[in-house]
Amino acid sequence: MNRVVVTGLGPVTPIGIGADAFLKAQHEAKNGIRTIRMFDSSELSVHIAGESEIDIEAYLDRKEAKRLDRFVHHALIGAALAIEDAGLSEADLAGEHAGTCIGSGIGGLETWEEQTFKRFERNPMRMSPFFIPMLIANMAAGHVAMRYGLLGPSSTVVTACATASGNIGDAFRIIQRGEAKLMLTGGTEACVNPMGIGGFAVMKALSTRNDSPETASRPFSLNRDGFVAGEGAGILVLEDYDHAKARGARIYAEVVGYATSADAHHITAPAPGGAGAVRAVKWAIKSAVIDNSAIGYINAHGTSTPANDLNETLAYKAVFGAKDKVPPISSTKSMTGHMLGAAGGVEAIATVQALYTGVLPPTRNYFEPDPELDLDYIPNEAREQQVDYALSTNFAFGGQNAALVFKRV
């Protein structure tokens, strides 16, 4: 089996665009949550989100951008940033040796909303001819492949909040098996719109701390009251180790383990005790051929919802055997909000950067410990601590779980 390494990072997030800006923001525990500016949220119960401030025209032609949904904008910008960070030219990419595994949990929700208005307020035949191509979730991978001439394996995993992790895991396996030398992979999302925020709000899934957006996302804290929606993309370049070494690439980390599991329990609630998460984490560590004790850091799913944070904590205790054996944990969602299908990509980037720099990102807004949640959540301040192996986890509606293991190189 081929070794697989990470050589390029392309985060598009509410706290920073590009690898350097995103890293600096994590170390400063920067807040990316604010009152929504992109639309009038006054009719909704929730008025806060993590919006990514992107200069679309710096990356895309205006005419081209109008024919793409925002989730594809994010993916194309994330891919461009990852390619630049990896030091790849377009000639390095074009061909059958390079592919794409990029997903979106929901796809073109903004397009769906806009075109629905045209359907009912005007005439069905006034809908855009680009409606379907703007909507479907595989268009992020499709447009990235078309832009760079990536002729190799291409797929789109759609597993809600575990989407990006699933795509990274599949890309890892593709390179491991020798089916490609290089993959652009991760996730993208753009659901900060009336349908997205409204839909989650009526589920009572979102924080309603509208008067204090900067403190609304509180993973693992006693007074957490729901997640805060975010948007953006997390795109990585994965390469065959020998391919990366031959071209003199900077190697951030090695991907060594991956697994998925199903709760088979409930459409939104996690299985009691995090049973599905336990299986995914155990299997990922087993696939990395290491002992549990080797894991030095966990970038948690950490949504800031009462059910997730409790069951995730219970899951880690079940995996590692006891409270004092669970490694330090943090949730970067405390800064970015929950980026849904992009979350696993952004959080994989944060995990890789933690290994590379020897600095673990904090859980912002950790104000009051919950007696039932008694692990080390790296509260409020980044921590200098070099670790050799790190775990990134994501758990989704539908009970689909994914876990990735990365190794310091």
Secondary structure, 3 states (H helix, E strand, C coil): CCCEEEEEEEEEECCEECHHHHHHHHHCCCCCCEECCCCCCCCCCCCEEECCCCCHHHCCCHHHHHCCCHHHHHHHHHHHHHHHHHCCCHHHHCECCEEEEEECCCCCHHHHHHHHHHHHHCCHHHCCCCHHHHHCCCHHHHHHHHHHCECCCEECCCCHHHHHHHHHHHHHHHHHCCCCCEEEEEEEECCCCHHHHHHHHHCCCECCCCCCHHHCCCCCECCCCCECEECEEEEEEEEEHHHHHHCCCCCCEEEEEEEEEECCCCCCCCCHHHHHHHHHHHHHHHHCCCCHHHEEEEECCCCCCHHHHHHHHHHHHHHHCCHHHCCCEECCHHHHCECHHHHHHHHHHHHHHHHHHCEECCECCCCCECCCCCCCCCECCCEECCCCEEEEEEEECCCEEEEEEEEEC
